[in-house]
């Protein structure tokens, strides 16, 4: 059986829009390989191995989806990390 790569479930906030005071920026959810400490992989939006699971949506809803996806991948035996980022 081949070694499974660690996967990152990325909760990405859209920094290219403005949110009213007190509100969070919209976010989307992505899954991509973990390139390790060196972070020598491509930007997530350019990575051919990355999968965008949602369009930009309510930040809290996206975070709940990201958490559920991370738990699902872990239950399937994948080493998984939940991370946050921005589309800068």
C-alpha positions as CSV (number, residue, x, y, z in Angstrom):
1,X,0.0,0.0,0.0
2,X,1.4,3.4,-1.0
3,X,2.1,6.0,1.7
4,X,-0.7,8.5,2.0
5,X,0.4,12.2,1.9
6,X,-0.7,14.4,4.7
7,X,-3.7,16.5,3.6
8,X,-4.5,20.1,4.6
9,X,-8.1,21.2,4.9
10,X,-7.8,24.9,4.3
11,X,-10.3,27.5,5.5
12,X,-9.6,30.5,3.3
13,X,-10.9,34.0,4.0
14,X,-11.5,36.4,1.0
15,X,-9.3,39.4,1.7
16,X,-10.4,41.1,-1.6
17,X,-13.8,42.1,-0.2
18,X,-14.7,44.3,2.7
19,X,-17.0,43.3,5.5
20,X,-19.2,45.6,7.6
21,X,-17.7,46.4,11.0
22,X,-18.1,43.4,13.3
23,X,-18.6,40.9,10.5
24,X,-16.2,38.3,9.3
25,X,-15.0,38.0,5.7
26,X,-16.5,35.4,3.4
27,X,-14.5,32.1,3.3
28,X,-14.2,29.0,1.2
29,X,-12.9,25.5,1.9
30,X,-10.1,23.7,0.0
31,X,-8.3,20.4,0.4
32,X,-4.6,20.1,-0.7
33,X,-1.4,18.1,0.0
34,X,0.8,19.2,2.8
35,X,4.2,20.2,1.4
36,X,5.8,20.3,4.9
37,X,7.8,22.8,6.8
38,X,9.5,24.1,3.7
39,X,6.2,25.1,2.2
40,X,7.8,24.8,-1.2
41,X,4.5,23.9,-2.9
42,X,2.6,26.2,-5.2
43,X,0.0,28.7,-4.0
44,X,-3.1,26.8,-3.1
45,X,-5.2,28.4,-5.9
46,X,-2.5,27.4,-8.5
47,X,-1.9,23.9,-7.1
48,X,-3.3,21.3,-9.6
49,X,-3.7,18.9,-6.7
50,X,-5.9,21.3,-4.7
51,X,-9.7,20.9,-4.7
52,X,-12.0,23.8,-3.9
53,X,-15.0,22.3,-2.0
54,X,-17.0,25.5,-1.6
55,X,-17.4,28.9,-3.1
56,X,-17.0,31.9,-0.8
57,X,-19.7,31.8,1.8
58,X,-20.4,32.7,5.4
59,X,-17.1,32.4,7.3
60,X,-18.6,30.4,10.3
61,X,-20.4,28.0,8.0
62,X,-17.2,27.4,5.9
63,X,-15.3,26.7,9.2
64,X,-17.9,24.1,10.2
65,X,-17.6,22.5,6.8
66,X,-13.8,22.5,7.0
67,X,-14.0,20.8,10.4
68,X,-16.4,18.2,9.1
69,X,-14.2,17.4,6.1
70,X,-11.1,17.1,8.3
71,X,-12.9,14.7,10.6
72,X,-14.1,12.7,7.6
73,X,-10.7,12.4,6.0
74,X,-9.2,11.4,9.4
75,X,-11.8,8.7,9.8
76,X,-10.8,7.4,6.4
77,X,-7.2,7.0,7.6
78,X,-5.7,10.2,6.2
79,X,-3.2,12.3,8.3
80,X,-5.1,15.6,8.1
81,X,-4.6,19.2,9.4
82,X,-7.1,22.0,9.6
83,X,-5.5,25.3,8.7
84,X,-6.6,28.9,8.0
85,X,-5.4,31.1,5.2
86,X,-6.2,34.0,3.0
87,X,-6.4,34.5,-0.8
88,X,-3.7,37.1,-0.9
